[in-house]
């Protein structure tokens, strides 16, 4: 018994082009189901659990722009809300080092810059030894986006910890 006979049928049962068409249709239905459920192909290959985390972002920005960050703001990503909220915001001046007339190092405040420390709490996926909020991995030192319905800033993670 041949795998493909002289008429182009697999095991003398179905035409090879028909088989390829059926496989394509099954694949497209699979992709449509993934799209509807909101999962990705990466989500299928890894086991994940939901954990509560608290992390702090450090955001340097021109003075006056950070005032829109408020406690209670819900984080978002790609036009959908995430289960994470701004818990605390501290805005402080940026301290820079300069040299005085005699060459001594002195600290001074930069009047054009501010630094926000934003505390965020949320429920994230824990998978493969990392925490992910939406598509962003949460690791200390990593640069991520703080995005809500009204603003989007880039900041560096100062700390990440699991909370109950």
C-alpha positions as CSV (number, residue, x, y, z in Angstrom):
1,X,0.0,0.0,0.0
2,X,1.5,3.3,-1.1
3,X,1.3,6.5,1.0
4,X,0.2,8.5,-2.1
5,X,-1.3,6.7,-5.1
6,X,-1.1,7.7,-8.8
7,X,-4.3,9.7,-8.4
8,X,-2.8,11.9,-5.6
9,X,-4.8,10.4,-2.8
10,X,-3.4,9.7,0.6
11,X,-3.9,5.9,1.5
12,X,-6.3,5.6,-1.4
13,X,-8.9,7.6,0.6
14,X,-8.5,11.4,0.3
15,X,-6.9,13.8,-2.2
16,X,-3.7,15.5,-0.9
17,X,-5.1,18.9,-1.8
18,X,-8.3,18.2,0.1
19,X,-6.2,17.1,3.1
20,X,-4.1,20.3,3.0
21,X,-7.3,22.4,2.8
22,X,-8.8,20.6,5.8
23,X,-5.7,21.1,7.9
24,X,-5.7,24.8,6.9
25,X,-9.3,25.2,8.0
26,X,-8.6,23.5,11.4
27,X,-5.7,25.8,11.9
28,X,-7.7,28.9,11.2
29,X,-10.5,27.8,13.5
30,X,-7.8,27.2,16.2
31,X,-6.4,30.7,15.7
32,X,-9.9,32.2,15.8
33,X,-10.6,30.5,19.1
34,X,-7.3,31.8,20.6
35,X,-8.3,35.3,19.4
36,X,-11.7,35.1,21.0
37,X,-10.4,33.7,24.3
38,X,-7.7,36.4,24.5
39,X,-4.9,33.9,24.8
40,X,-1.7,33.7,22.8
41,X,0.3,30.8,21.6
42,X,2.8,31.5,24.4
43,X,0.0,31.1,27.0
44,X,-0.7,27.6,25.8
45,X,2.9,26.3,26.4
46,X,3.4,27.5,29.9
47,X,1.6,26.9,33.2
48,X,0.8,30.1,35.1
49,X,-0.9,31.1,38.2
50,X,-2.2,34.5,39.4
51,X,-0.4,36.2,42.3
52,X,-0.7,39.6,43.9
53,X,2.4,41.8,43.6
54,X,3.4,45.3,44.6
55,X,6.1,47.1,42.6
56,X,7.5,50.6,42.6
57,X,8.4,52.6,39.5
58,X,10.8,55.5,39.3
59,X,9.8,58.0,36.5
60,X,12.0,61.0,35.8
61,X,10.1,63.6,33.7
62,X,10.0,67.3,33.0
63,X,8.5,69.4,35.8
64,X,4.7,69.6,35.7
65,X,4.0,66.5,33.7
66,X,3.7,64.0,36.6
67,X,0.8,65.6,38.4
68,X,-1.7,63.6,36.3
69,X,-0.7,60.3,38.1
70,X,-3.3,59.8,40.9
71,X,-4.0,57.1,43.5
72,X,-6.6,54.7,42.3
73,X,-5.7,55.0,38.5
74,X,-6.3,51.6,36.8
75,X,-3.5,50.4,34.5
76,X,-4.2,49.6,30.9
77,X,-2.5,48.0,27.9
78,X,-3.5,47.8,24.3
79,X,-6.9,49.4,24.9
80,X,-7.9,47.0,27.8
81,X,-7.8,47.5,31.5
82,X,-5.5,45.4,33.7
83,X,-6.1,44.3,37.3
84,X,-3.5,46.7,38.7
85,X,-3.9,50.1,40.4
86,X,-1.8,53.0,41.5
87,X,-1.6,52.9,45.3
88,X,0.7,55.8,46.1
89,X,2.5,58.6,44.3
90,X,5.4,60.6,45.6
91,X,6.8,63.4,43.5
92,X,10.2,64.9,44.5
93,X,12.7,67.2,42.9
94,X,15.7,65.8,41.0
95,X,19.0,66.3,42.7
96,X,22.0,66.8,40.5
97,X,25.7,67.1,41.2
98,X,27.6,70.1,40.0
99,X,30.9,71.8,40.6
100,X,31.1,75.2,42.3
101,X,33.6,77.9,41.5
102,X,36.4,76.3,43.5
103,X,35.9,72.8,42.0
104,X,34.1,71.2,44.9
105,X,31.2,68.9,44.2
106,X,27.9,70.2,45.4
107,X,24.3,68.9,45.1
108,X,21.6,71.1,43.7
109,X,18.0,70.8,42.7
110,X,17.2,70.7,39.0
111,X,14.2,73.0,38.6
112,X,13.3,71.6,35.2
113,X,12.9,67.9,36.3
114,X,10.8,65.9,38.8
115,X,11.0,62.3,39.9
116,X,7.9,60.2,40.7
117,X,8.0,57.1,42.8
118,X,4.8,55.2,41.9
119,X,3.6,52.2,44.0
120,X,1.4,49.8,42.0
121,X,-0.5,46.8,43.3
122,X,-2.1,44.2,41.1
123,X,-2.8,40.6,40.2
124,X,-0.3,39.3,37.6
125,X,0.7,36.0,36.0
126,X,3.5,34.1,37.5
127,X,5.1,31.9,34.9
128,X,8.5,30.5,34.1
129,X,10.1,32.2,37.1
130,X,8.8,35.7,36.2
131,X,5.8,38.0,36.8
132,X,4.0,39.5,33.9
133,X,1.5,42.3,33.9
134,X,-0.1,42.2,30.5
135,X,2.8,41.7,28.2
136,X,5.4,43.4,30.4
137,X,7.7,41.4,32.6
138,X,8.2,42.8,36.1
139,X,11.8,42.6,37.2
140,X,13.8,45.1,39.3
141,X,15.8,47.4,37.1
142,X,13.7,46.7,34.0
143,X,12.2,49.7,32.1
144,X,8.5,49.4,31.5
145,X,5.5,51.6,30.6
146,X,3.0,53.0,33.1
147,X,-0.1,53.3,31.0
148,X,-3.7,54.2,31.9
149,X,-6.6,55.6,30.0
150,X,-5.1,59.1,30.3
151,X,-1.3,58.8,30.2
152,X,1.7,56.7,29.3
153,X,5.1,57.1,31.0
154,X,8.3,55.1,30.8
155,X,9.9,54.2,34.1
156,X,12.3,51.9,35.8
157,X,11.2,49.3,38.4
158,X,12.8,49.9,41.8
159,X,11.4,46.9,43.6
160,X,9.0,44.0,43.1
161,X,7.5,41.9,45.9
162,X,4.7,39.3,46.3
163,X,2.0,40.4,48.7
164,X,-1.0,38.6,50.2
